[in-house]
Amino acid sequence: MILIYSNKITTRLVYVLDFIFIHNLNINYKIITNECDFNLFNGIKINYDRVPKKNCLNIIPENILFEDNITEFTPNYVKDNFWKIILFNYTKEQEIPFDIFASVFWLISRYEEYNYTNYDEHGRFKYINSLLYKANVLNVPLVDIWLNNLKKIIELKFNVKIENNKKFKFISTLDIDNLYAFKGKNFIRIIGTCFKYFYKDKINFFKEYLKYLKSKKDPFDLYNEILNLHYTVKIVPIFFVLTITKKTKYDRNITCTNKYFIEKIKEIAEKAEIALHSSYYSCKDNKLISEKESIENIIKTKVTKNRFHYLKFKLPDSYEELIQCGINEDFSMGYSNIDGFRAGTCTPFYFFNLKKNKPSSLLVHPFVFMDRFLINYFNKEERIFSLANYYLNCTKKYNGEFVLLWHNQTLNTIKNINYFNTYKNILLNAYKFS
């Protein structure tokens, strides 16, 4: 057990210590405010106070964990070979030269996304305004590096061995923005889709449409192939299905009342997990609960996982709505237009509502890239696979969780490029890591 001294115990402090010691390092801790008892303790101990103490690790605290409000500030950072970057109370005098507790909290609470107004055209937090992007460390699991270093320092100073049973985990997820390319859609809508989304591939598009008219095999209907591939690598995928009653500019799936939608979702649900891909306007129009109930009525089971369509969410409101709807886990914590660790970690964490100043029951699963970003920026299988392999290695090194985000649409051949092989190789490689 680790004994931690602090002259004040707060909700924020307990939350971040639980994340660090219970969920990551797998070691019990106790916070005390009695200085005499702390000094008499002979085991592993950390002094979280501005006045250094002997025979312990000293961490000079920043005020953030002792506050209950949200202030508009961004911490300065210092580059460091061992820690990558250092936030909060940088001091060379201590073995841990910064407030690691406050730094972890600042990142996983997504403090910088509160009191934020410079959203993109979809109302999303811009990665260019992220401290991790500015410090050029978005592509490393900074929090996990910090905690691994903390573990090493504790082991060295107190001559102990911390046995960590945390294990690498791989989760394969697919977003179903469009269940079908043609099936369940009238000819006018198909033509409109061609001119709006496939203007560079009109010939291929119409070739595929003619094939569909002849065989009735929709080019997006690769679900059996996807499921068989997952069966081979013994991974049960999660399908995040866009569930709408009326299409909009950004929600273009067939409706959840369409017989083809109902049939296919029931079929997929027999072999995989179905989750909610909440629509573009779900939070704005209070549609979350109705979308969730619609998909639950089809599959006859509770839906507990969510990913926001277009990754369109704002903190804390969007996450609060998920909790109120009975969603337990969210998979939206990442960027659509760059790779990297948005919250600085490859480890799931519970959402902390800074506005209410309390933790929640919503488990947040970060992801590092989506397929469309890789395809748009790299467009070559070997480069896509190389980047995926880099992040798999990063996550494996720190026994984190790797969430693969792919779309069924990118596995078809309408654009005359087949990414199914790329997808297959990533899955096979992930299976070797598991």
C-alpha positions, 0 to 999 in steps of 0.5 A, a space after each residue: 500500500 502507498 500512503 499519501 499525505 495531503 492537507 486536504 482531501 478533495 473529489 478531484 484528488 481521489 479521482 486521479 489517485 484512483 485512476 493512477 494507483 487502482 486502475 493503472 498501477 494496481 496498488 492500493 493507496 490511502 490519503 491521510 491529513 495527519 502529518 505525524 502518522 505520515 512521518 511514522 509510516 515506514 512503507 511507500 509514501 508520497 508527500 503531496 504538500 508544498 513543504 517537502 518531507 524526509 524519507 518519501 517522494 515529494 510532489 509539489 502540488 498545483 492548485 487545480 486538484 484543490 479547486 471546485 471551479 473551472 479557470 481559463 488557463 493552459 499550463 506551460 510545458 517543458 520538454 524533457 527526455 525522460 518525461 517527454 514533457 512536464 506540466 505544472 510546478 516544474 522543479 529540478 530539486 525533486 525526484 518527480 519534478 512536476 505535479 504528476 497528479 494535477 497533470 494527469 487530471 488536467 489531461 484525462 478530465 479534458 480540462 482544455 475542452 471546457 470554456 472553449 469557443 473556437 469550434 470547427 464547422 461541426 462544433 468540435 474541439 480543434 486538435 490544433 488547439 490541443 496542448 499535446 499537439 502544440 508540444 508535438 507529443 500527440 502521438 505518444 501516450 503521455 499519461 501512460 509514460 508518466 505513470 510507468 516512470 512513476 512506477 520505476 521511481 517508486 520501485 527504485 526508491 523504496 526497493 519494491 516490485 510493483 506487480 501490475 496485472 494490467 493487460 493489453 486489450 484490442 477492441 475492433 469497432 465499425 461505424 455503420 453510417 450507411 448500411 447499404 449503398 443502394 438497397 432500400 434507397 430510391 433511384 433519385 436518392 442514389 443519383 443524388 448520392 453519386 453526384 454529391 459523394 462520388 463525383 470522381 468515381 461516377 463510372 465505378 459507381 454506376 458499374 457497381 449500381 448495374 452489378 447490384 441491379 443484376 445480383 442484388 448484392 449491395 457493395 456495402 453489404 460485406 458484413 458476413 465477410 467482416 464477421 468471418 474475418 473476426 471469427 478467424 482472429 477470435 475477436 467479437 466486433 462492435 458495430 456502431 449503427 447510425 439509427 435515424 427516423 429521418 435522413 438529414 444532410 449529415 445522417 444519410 443511413 436508411 431509416 430504422 423503420 426500413 425493413 432492410 435495416 431491421 433485417 440486417 441489424 437483427 442478422 448482425 446482432 446474432 454474431 456481434 455487439 450492436 452499439 449506438 452511433 448517435 446521429 449528428 443532431 442527436 444532442 441538439 434535438 434531444 434524440 438520443 433516447 429515442 435513437 437508443 430505444 429504436 435500436 434496442 427494440 430491433 435487437 431486443 437487448 439493452 444498448 450500453 455503448 455509444 460513439 457520436 456520428 462525426 465525433 460531434 460532442 461537447 463536454 460536459 453536456 453530451 456525456 451527461 446526456 449519454 449517462 441520462 440515457 443509460 449509456 455506460 461507455 463512449 468511444 468518441 474520444 479521438 480526432 477525425 482529422 489527425 492521429 494521436 491520443 486526444 486525452 494523452 492516454 491509451 487507457 480507458 478512464 471514467 468521465 469527470 464532470 468539471 462543471 459538477 466537479 464530480 466523477 461519473 459512471 461513464 467509461 471513456 475509451 480513447 481511440 488514436 485514428 479512424 480509417 478515413 483519416 488514414 486513407 485521405 492522408 496516406 492512401 497506400 496500404 503499407 503506410 496505413 499498416 505502418 502507422 497502425 503498427 506503430 500505435 499497436 506497439 505503443 499501446 502494447 508497451 504500456 498494456 493499454 487498450 487499442 480501439 480500431 475504428 473502421 467504416 463498412 463503407 471503406 471496405 467496398 470497391 466503389 472507389 476502385 481501391 480495396 482496403 479490405 486487405 489493409 483492414 484484414 492485416 491490421 486485425 491479424 497483427 492485433 491478434 498476434 499482440 493479444 
